[in-house]
């Protein structure tokens, strides 16, 4: 069987209901809506974490992020530029390194957020090419991080280029496709990791804002839902350029394209009907859009209720490429190839999370979810109550105890949270009323 190409697209802080195909209130995503109509839309897909860099560890390794020290940071901060421990170890097998060893050409256009050179970088973890920021958030025009340091790179060299970052990422992705894609050419793996629609709140027309937010990219005194939606539109347009490039070079049918977000939405996002957002293990912080298109293998217009999380899609790509995991690093992710072939098929897939922030923990099994926040334990029937408002724990203590025990058993297989792990919130109740 012909090995497929892969394009793995990740948005940053996108809400569950921001896109039209997920019930969005305003039309902002015609390209992604069309992609969903041409493939499969997953309704119970999750991020590995409610905050960015931990999810990216899971995406890269197809394993629970808790196995690596850097992922204990919630998230990795730009203050750690000189760290030799807070990043993705170059010796650890990754999705791109395994595919590269099997003959794939690999590139990352967009956000890395897994440590800084010289100890860490995309080129040291399996990518042939890299263009984008190393940190978790940069200005869209100055390309500087929250400490004012310039943070746009090409490979491991700083790169200066004028332009709106979302567009630069999209064009770099198109450039890679134009250089390597052709029927009969070796397969490729392209990661497209947008910083959109993450703060600061800047559209293509807002270059003047860069000077105003240079000392605090959290942009606590700006933004609105209209700017936020326009930022999504810019990303959606760029994804259209990428899909057009695949078609123009005759490889669209044989390319598995996957779209998601690294975690749930932030302050201007629409997560309806879910509660919570980024940093929360309530559904709004971890349930995210998952859209996939692969014309040669996937029938159009399907919806799947299969439970899945970020690392499962990495495992799926390895399976589709017939690439085995490294024996010393068995995968925690589970392949979804069978679901792609038959979207009505589902299988048992228990999911687990934990957060240093607020002592959170969660376990989803079928329709049920066990949740702990601030020392309080809850039990929710998500089929009946996606908003997690009807706590079933008092009525079903045995189920609560069983799911708590299941989480404890899983947690015992993971390293403990390091005592020096940090939580970086960026803002609090003094800046805006809490959710």
N, C-alpha and C positions, 0 to 999 in steps of 0.2 A: 504494500500500500504506500502511496506517495506520502512523504512526510509534509505536514502542513507548515505554513508560516504562522507566526503569532504576533499579534499587536495587543498589548496589555495596557489599557488606558485607565488611569487613576485620577479622579478629581480630588480636591482637597476641601474637606469640611462641607460636603454637599448634603443637603437634607433629604430625607427619604421621599418627600412629596414635592420636591422642587421641579422635577421633570414632568412634562405633560403626560407621558406614559405611566407615571406613578400618581396621577391625580392632581398634578399641578394646577393652580388656579389661574395662571397666566401662561400664554404660549411663549416659552423661552427656548425650547429644545427640539426644533423640527427634525434635525439630523438624528439625534438619539431616539426620538420617537419613531422615526422611519426604521432605524436599526432594530428597534424592538419588534416592529411589525415584520421585519425580514428574518427574525430569529426567535430567541426565547427570552422572556422576561421572568426573572425569579422574584417571588413575592416574600420569601422567607430566607433571604440571604443576609449574611452578617459580615461585619469587619472583625478581625481578630482582636481589636482593641478600640476603645472610644477615643483614642488620641493617636496622633500620626506616626511617630517613629516606631513605636512597638508594632503597629500593623505592618510597617514596611519590613521589619525583621522577619515576620511570618511570611510575607509575600516572597521575600528573597530565598528563604530556606525551606519553605513548605513544612515548617515545624512550628510548634508553639513557641512564641517569642520569649517566654519565660525561661527558656533554656540558656539564653545568652545575657550576659551582664548588662550590655548597653541598652537592652530593651526594658530594663527595670526603671530607666529614666522616663518620667511621664511629663513631657517628652525630653529628648536630647536638646540641650540648650546651646545657643551660639556662644555661651561663656566657656564651653568645653573644647574650643578649637585646638588646644594643645594636648588634649587627652590621648593617651595611648591605650585606654581600656574601653572608652565609651564609643563603640562603633561596631560594625560588622567585621569580625576577624577574617582577613583575607584567606586564611587556610580553610575556612568553613565552606563546604560545597554549597552552591547556590543554584537557583533556577537558570540564570544565564551561564554560569560556569559549566554546569552539566550539559546544557544544550550546545555550548561552544565546543566542548570536548567531543560532541557527536557530530560536528561539522556545521553547526549553525553560525551565521554571522549575527552579532549581537550589538545593540545600541540602546542607550538611555537618553531620551530627550526630556529634560525636566528635573524635578526635585529628587534629591538623593536622601538627605536627612538620616544618614547612617554612619556618621563620623567624618573626620576631616583628614586630608593629607598632612603629613606623609604616612601616617599609620593606617588610614582607611581611605578608600575611594572606589567609585564604580569600576575603574580599570583594574583594580586589585581583586575584584569580586566577580569577574566573568564578562564584563562588557568590553567590546572592542572599541567602542566610541562612547563619549559622554559630552553632553552639552546641557548646562543648567546650573542651579544653585546647589551648594552642599548643605545649607542650613534648612531650618524648618519654615522660615518665612522671610521674604525679601520684598522691597518696594518694586512695583511693576515697571518703573521707569529708571530709577537710579541703580537698581539691582543691588542695593545695599541691605545688609541684615539689620536686626534690631539694635545692634551696637554700632552701626554706622560703617561697618567694614564692607567693602565691595565683595560681592559673592555671586559672580557669574563666571563659569569655568568652561573651558573646552579641554577635555582630557584632565590633566592635573595642572594645567596652566590657567591663570586668571585670564579672562577674555572680556574685552570691552566692545560692546556693540549697542548702538542706539536702537530703541524700539520697545514696544509694549510686550512684556514678558510672555503673556499667553500666546501672542502671535509668533514670537520668536521660537517658542517651543513647537508650535504647530508646523512652522516652516522648516525647522530642523528635522522634524519627523518625516515630512514630505521629501526633503532632500535625501535622507537615508534611503527611503523607498525608491526614489528615482535612480539612485546609484546601484542598488543591489537587486532590485526585484525584476524578474523576467521569467516567463515559463521555461522550465528546465534548469534554471539557475539553482545554486545551493539554497536551502531554506534559510529564513532569517527570523530572529526574535527581536522585536522592537518594543521597549517600554516607553510609554508616554505618560509622564507624571506631572500633571498640571499643578501649579500653585493656586489656581482658581477653583472655587470662589473664596479662597482664604483672604483675610485682611492683609494689607490695608485696602480700603474700599475705593478702588480706582478702576474706571473704565478707560477705554482708549482715549477718551477726550479729557482725562483728568491729570495730565502731566503736571499741572501747577500744584497738585496736592502733595507731590513728592517732597517738596521743600517744607511743607507744613507738618508732615508726619515723620521727618527724618530722625527725630529723637524718641519717638514712640510709635512703632509700626502697628501696635494694637489698635490705633486710630479710634480711641474711646469716645471722642467728641464728634465723630463723623459717620458717614454711611447711612443707608436707608434701604428699604426693600427694593426700590427702583434701581439704584446703583447695583445692588447685589444681583438682581435678575439680569441686568445688562452684562455683568461679568460672566454669567452662565451662558448668555447668548454668544459672547465672543469665543468661549471655549467650544461650544457646540458648532459654531461656524468652522473653527479649526479642525474639529473632528471630521467635518464634511470634506475639508481639503485632503485629509489623510485617506478617507474612504475613496475619494475620487482618484487619488494617486494609485491606490491598489487596483482600481478598475482600469485606469489608463495603461497600466503595465501588465495587464492580463493575469493578475494573481488574486483577484478578489475572491473567486470561488474556493480557492485552496488556502485561504487565510482565516484562521480562527481569531476573531476580534472580540475582546472582552472589555466591558466598561464597568467601573464601580467607583466608590469613594473610599478614602482611607478610614473614615469614621463618620459618625452622624453630624448633623448640621450644627452651626454656631448661631450667633445672636440674631441674624436676619433670615435664617433658613426656615423652610416649611417642613416640619416633620409629621404633620397630621396623618393619621390619628394618634401618633405615638407621643409619649411623654419623655421629656429630657432631651439632651443633646450631647455635644462633645464633652468628654470627661465623665459621662454617666453610663452605668451599666443598665439603666432602664432602656427600653427599646429604642428611643430616639437617639441614643448615643452610639448604638451598635448595628441596628438594622439599616441596611443601605441598599441602593439600587444595584442590581446585577443584571446586565444585558449582554447577550452573546449572539454573535452572527458567524455562520460558517456555511455558506451556500451549498458547498459540495456534500455536507454531512448533516446539516440541520434543516428541518422543515420550517417554513416561515409561519409566523403568527401564533406561536405557542406560549403558554404560561406554565411555570412549574412551581409547585409548593415545596420542593425539596429543601430541607435545611442544609445550609452550607456556610462556610466562612472563607476568608481570604486564602488561607493556605491550601484549601481544597482545589482552588483554581490553578495554583502552581503545580500541584500534583496532577491535575488533569492535563496540563500542557506537557508535562514529562511523559505521561501515559500516551498521549496522542502522538508524541514523537518517538515512542518506543525506547525511551531513555530510562535506564534503571537508576534508582537512588544510590547514593554512596552507602556501602554496607555499614560503615561506622556511624552513619547519621541517618537512621531510618526515618521515613516521613511520618509526621502526624496528620498531614493532609490526606484526604481520600479522593480518589479520582471520580469525576462526575461524567465520564464518557458515556456510561450507560444511560444517564438521564438526558444527555444531549441527543442520543439516538431515539429515546422514547420519553418525552417530557412528562407524560402521565405516570411514569414509573417513579416511585420514591422508595427510599430505604432508610432504616434506622440510623440516625446520625446525632449522637449526643454531643453537645457543645459546652465548653467551659471557658470562663473568664475570671480574672481577678485584677484588682486595682489597689495600689498603695493608697491612692486618694480616697479618703472617706472609708477605708477598709472594705471596699466593695468586692463582692463575689457574685457570680451568676452561673447557673447551669440550666440549659434548655434540653429537654427530652420530650420529643413529640409535641403535644399541645401545651405541656406544662413547663413552667419556669420557676426556679428557685432563685431568690435574690436577697442579698444582704447589703444594707446601706447604713452606715453610722451605727452598727451594732444591732440593727433591727432586721429580723428575718421575715420574708414575705413569700407567698406562694400564689402564682397567677395561672389561670387557664387562658392562654393567649388566643385560642380559637374563639372564645366568648368575650374576651376583655383585652384587646390589644393595648389599651391605654393604661393597663396595670393599676386600676383603681379599686378593684374588688379583691381584697386579700383573702384567699381561701385557707390560709394557714390555721385559723381557729377551728374551721369545720373539718379539715382533713389533716390532722396532726401526724398521722402515720405516713401519708405521702410526703409531707414536709420533711419528716425525719429521714425517709428513704433518700430523698433528693439531696438533703444536706450531707448524708453519709456518702452519697455518690460523688459529690463535690470534694469532700474531704479525702476520699480515696484517690481521686485524680490529683488533687493538690499534693499529696504525698509523693507523687512521681515527679514533681517539679522541684527545682532548687528553690529555697526560701527567698523571699524578697530581701535583698541586702539592706543592712541597717543604714548605709550611707546613700541609698537611692533617694532621688529628689523628685518632688512634684512642683511643676512650674505652672501656675494658673494664669498669670498675666493681668488679671483684674478680678475684682470681687464685688461684694455688696455695696461698697462705698462708691463704686463706679456706675452701677446700674442695678435695678431690682432683680433679684434672682428668680429663676424659673419656678 
